[in-house]
Amino acid sequence: MTMNARRLAGVAACAALGFITIHGAWATDPVLPDWSGWWGQGDAPARSFITDPPPLRKEKQREAAQRQPGEIGRGLFCGPATFTGFNGSFVVNFEFLFTPGRVTITNEGGLIRRIYTDGRRLPLNAEPSSSGTSVGHWEGQTLVIETIGISPTAQLGRFGPIGKNARIVEHIRLKQKDILETVVETSAPDLFTATDRRTYLSGRVPGKQAPQEANFCSERDRSYDAKSGKERFDTTPPADLPPPPAQ
Amino acid sequence: MAAKMPGMLTRMGILAAAFGLLTVCGRASAHHSYSMFDAAKQRTVSGTVAKLEWMNPHAFVWLYVRQPNAPGKYDLYAFENGSVNALTRLGWSATSLKAGDRITVEYWPVKDGRMGGHLNTATLPDGRVLRGAGGPEVRDGRAPAPAFELPKLQQSQH
């Protein structure tokens, strides 16, 4: 075999290997549903916790009762976006990106979840991270996601940090063309006495093409003093205010 | 597909959608508690827009308000509002309010007596009303106008 022929054979082998790899990854995914666009859940999940309280441990009930809804614990301000069961956190929109062997979920608060659907299994010991470590599979048109390795300090609303060894299972499916149903089961032994199970709906946001960044960690937060950890109402006028109206 | 759902499930879905419609609201209570604002009081003030600070996590509206007993003198009022994201969903933009615009603001006053509070609505000279996002109303479990509505679930064909 000449040098050129060997090179040609090598290129062909690489191409075939790449095809097999890609095809193999897609092969584990079914015909995927249309989940394009952005999805909004508003604060429906947060309100579901009001109407249907989770099975909080007693000491966590006491701690939660001492917090105002929406209160941020000291030291948690300006933390990274975290996943504790709700893809839109509690207020922002989210999207799905389908690639071979993987679903990526992002939200407007900066969350990125990489969910591998290529058949791999969860690691025995997942390094804690903001989004956790996720694998998924399709049961028909329902995406089932299992997540572990969530950072113990990730905040589940005003119930506090989710704690160690949390495990979240989601079943996500289209209920109708523009309505997504998510069933989320959260096992968080430091926080709950039993698995918390709740269902919430999300709606496809009409006409929305681009994310609206929702970075709550601004350099100038007039409502919260990151140094003291206390809320405030900062009325220091902006430096560039125009003068009052002329008479 | 959904039209094939059993009637009971569909009715539950409609209820759930209705619940979602009621609860899908603007920037909610995730950032802070709003406890510095008096949820039991609503005030109204008219003035001239000094600036709309279009920023996260809370936009701020600055308003010059004429002092009633001192001609030519103005007070500067500050109004907290929701996040850029939530306000955009409610129809706001960075140019919704411009310096010099005359507006009327309904707000929950700040408890410590300073001039301002959390914006509930801003009424423009042409009568249009921009709803604020967040505020003590949310904290107390009463949702303001929905930022967007979930599409209605289809009725069962049964």
Interface residues (C-beta under 8 A of the other chain):
Chain A: G40 Q41 G42 D43 A44 A46 R47 I50 R67 Q68 P69 G70 E71 I72 S89 F90 V91 V92 N93 E108 G157 L174 K175 Q176 K177 D178 I179 T199 Y200 L201 S202 G203 R204 V205 P206 Q212 E213 A214 N215 F216 C217 S218 R220 D221 R222 S223 Y224 E231 R232 F233 T235 P237 P238 D240 L241 P242 P244 P245 Q247
Chain B: M1 A2 G13 A16 A17 F19 G20 T23 V24 C25 R27 A28 S29 A30 H31 H32 S33 Y34 S35 M36 F37 T48 A50 K51 E53 M55 N56 P57 H58 F60 W62 Y64 P71 G72 Y74 L76 A78 E80 S83 V84 N85 A86 T88 R89 A99 G100 V110 D112 R114 M115 G116 V138 R139 G141 A143 P146 A147 F148 E149 L150 P151 L153 Q154
